[in-house]
């Protein structure tokens, strides 16, 4: 009998880059991630739609039981290339959950994170763990120094595709070569604390701070598409910023009410932007087996 596991993707709301220096970040899990179907097989077999590095590294590190591990996008984004929703972290968390569950364990989110985070960091070569935390815990998470705390804040983000994908690793390395990060980290910390009571204001302040940082280090953070999305958000009473490293991937926008968010979606679509059907979701989990139909004995 097959078993199915799912792990969500993520949106970083505030705290990018500074989280690498111990500052807090706020991240949320979204319903675009990775699924793994495990069926009986005499040996461990791994099937992925593309690069199998993260799935294979996880299952080998954890010495996962024999079986056919079939990985696939869960609720894939309607974009030509990756949307920047944390697919590699979701893959590692999903593979970790599958491996531990098949050994008879029932890992809590904290165990799942502590097991998956070093595997993801080793496979990727760098990272803060914020995307792994979102995938393990689900919901909105306050993340700092490797510790995650569920955050009670009500948000309904609108997510818009910038039209291009970016690689996070080289951007992180450029940031880490910047020696004068103290003031930036302090300001980012203040913005993350502000997010709890003023998510919209914090989102705009975070975008402006990240633009200043990018100018200081020579990082290509802004694009015409991201600037246009931010302008449209402000024209409708909200704020928008890149989610993650900037330079492409997705923008996340917040608004004071659903009407404003709806009008923003409409103008984005008319302008040719792709609005992703994103919803907040829970953490990694096993999908309950569907009940078998009862046959009529007569």
N, C-alpha and C positions, 0 to 999 in steps of 0.2 A: 504493500500500500504506500502510495506517495504522500509526502508531507510538503507543505508549502510555507515558506517564510518570507516576510516582507520587511523592508527597512526604508524609512522616508528620506527624502532629500532635505535641503536646508535653504534658508534665506538668512544671511547676516543682516541685521537691522542697524546696529551701531557697534563700534569698537574694532572695526577691521584694522589690521596692521598693529595697532597699539596692544592688542591682545597677546601678541608675541612677546611683549615686554612686561607681561603680568597685569595689564590693565583689564578691566571687565569688558565683556562684550555681551550683547543681547542677540540671540539667534532663535529662529523658530523652525520647526519641522513642517514640511509641506508634502502634499500627496503626489509627489513625483519622485520615484526612487527606484529601488531594485527589488526584484523577487527571485527567490531560489526554490525550485522544485527538486526534491530529493526522492529518488525512486531506488528500489533495491538493485544492486549490482555486486558482483563478486570482488571487484576492485574499485578504487576511487577513480571516478571519471569526472572531468570538469568541462563544461560546455558554456561558453560565453559568446555574446554577439560581437565582441571586438577584442580589445586587449584583455588578456586573462591574468595580468600581473597581480592585481589586487586580490582576486578570488583565489588564485593558486597559492599565493604567498600565505594567505590566511589559513586555508585548509591544510597546507603542509606544515605550517608553524604549530597548529593545534592538533596535528595528527588526527584529522577528522576520520570517522569510521568509513568503511567502504560504502559506495553508493554512486549513483549517477546524479551529479549536481548540475542542474540546468539553470543558469542565470539569465535573466531577461529584464528589460526595463519595465518598471511598474508605472503605468500611467505616463508613457513617454510624452515629452514636450513636443509641440508641433513646430519645431525649428529645424532648419537644415543641418545645423551642427549643435554641439553641446550648449546647454543654456546656463551652465554654471550653478547648478542646484545641488552640488555635492555628491555626484555619482560615485566617485571613488570611495568616499567615506561610507556611503550607503552600502556599497558592495562589501566592504570589510565588515561592517556591522552585521549585515545579513548573513555572510558566511560564518561569522563568529557565532551568531545565534543558532544557525543550523548545526554547526559542529558540536556545540555544547549541549544542545537539546537532544541530538541523536545519541549522546553519551548518557542520557538520562538526567541531565541537569536542568534546572529551571532558573536561569540567571535573571537577577534583578537588573534594572537599568544601570546601576552603579557598577556591578560586576561586568556587564556587557561593555561598558565604556572602558573600564580599567584593562580589560583583555584586548579590546579592539584598537585602542588609541596607539599603543606602541607599535603594533603591527602596521597600522596605516602610516604612521610617521616614518617607519623604516622603509616601507614600499615607496612612499612618495618622496622621501628625502628631506622633508621639512614639514612644518605645520604646527598649529597651536592646539589642535584637538577640538576646536569649536564646532566643526561640522560633524565630527564623530559624536559629540555630546548631543547635538540636535537629533541625530538619527537614533541614538540609544534611548533618550528620555522622551522625545516628542513634545509637542506643545511649545510654549515660549520658555526659553531657558536663559538664566543669568549664568555666564561662564567666566571663571577667573582662576588662574593658576591651576588648571587641571581639575577644578571642582565645579560641578554644575548644580544649580538650584532652580527648580520650577518657579516661574514668575507669573503672578496673577495680574495680568494686564490684558484688556480686551482690545484687540486690533483686527482689522479686516484689510490686509494688504492687497493692493492691485499690483500685479507684476507684468512688466512690459519688456519684451525682448529688444535688445539694442541692435540686432542685426549682425553681430559678429561675436566670435568666441575668442577668449584670451587664455593664456597659460598663467597660472598663479605663481608657480615656482620662481621664475625669473624676476617677477615683481617683488616677491618677498625678499629675495637676495639683494635687490637694489635698495629696498627699505633698510635692511639690516646693516648695510654699509654706511648708512647715514649716522654720524656720530652724535649729533646734537638732537637727540630724540626726547629729552626730558620734558620740555614744555609741551610738545605734542602729546605725549603719553598722559600728562596731567590734565590737559584739556579734554582728551578723549574719555578719561575717567569721569570727569564732571558731566559730560554729555550722556554717558551710559546711565549715571544716576538720575539725570533729568528725564530720561526716557520713561521711567516708571510713572511719573505724574504728567508728562507732556510729550507723548510719543511723536506727535507731528512736529513740534518745535525742535525736538532732539534730532529728528531725521534731517531737517534742514541744516541745523548747526553742524551735524556730522559731515554732511556733504561739503560744506564750506571749509571745514577744518581739513578734510582729506584733500581737497583741491589745493589748499595752501601747502600741505606736506608734499604733494606731488610736484608742485612748482619748485619747492626747495631742493628736492632730490633729483629732479629731472625725469620724473615718471610720467608716462602718458596716461593720465587718469580720465580726463574728459574726452568725449567725442561729440561731434555735432548731433548725433542721434540722442545720446544721453542728455545733452544740454537741452534739446527740444522737449524731451519727456519731462525734465525738471521744470521747464517754463510752463508747459501745459498744466502740470500739477499745481503750480502756484496760482495760475489763472483761475483754477477751480477751488481755491481755498485750502489746498493741501501742500505737501512737500514730497519730493522724490529724490532718490539718490541711487547710485550703483550699489548692488548687493555683492559685497566681496571686494575683489582686487581692483575693480575699475578698468577702464579702457575697452569695455565691451561686456558681454554676457547680459545680465538682466538688471533692470532698475526696479526698485520697490517703492511704491507710493502709498501714503496714508492720507485719509481725509476725515473731516469732522462728522460726516454723515453719509449714508448710503446713496442719497441723491447726487451729492457732489462726486462720489466715486463713480457712479453710473455715467454721469456726463463726461467725466475724464476718460472713461473707457471708450465712449462713443467718438470723442475727438481724436483719440489715439488711433482708432481703427480707420477713421476717415483720412488721417494723415499717413496711413500705410504702415503703422506699427503693428506688431503682433502682440496681442494681450494674451497671456497664458492663463488657462483656467486653474488657478492655484487655490487650494484650500489648506488651512492649518489642520494638522493631523496628529495622532498619537505616535508613540515610539515603535521600535522594531517589535514584531510579534509573529507568532505562528498563526496562520489562517486556519480557523476551525474547519474540520472536514465536513463536506456536504453530506447530509443524511442520505443514506441509500434508499431508493424507492422500494416500497413494500409491494411485493407481487401478490396478486390474488391467487390464493391456493386453489380456488375452484376453477 
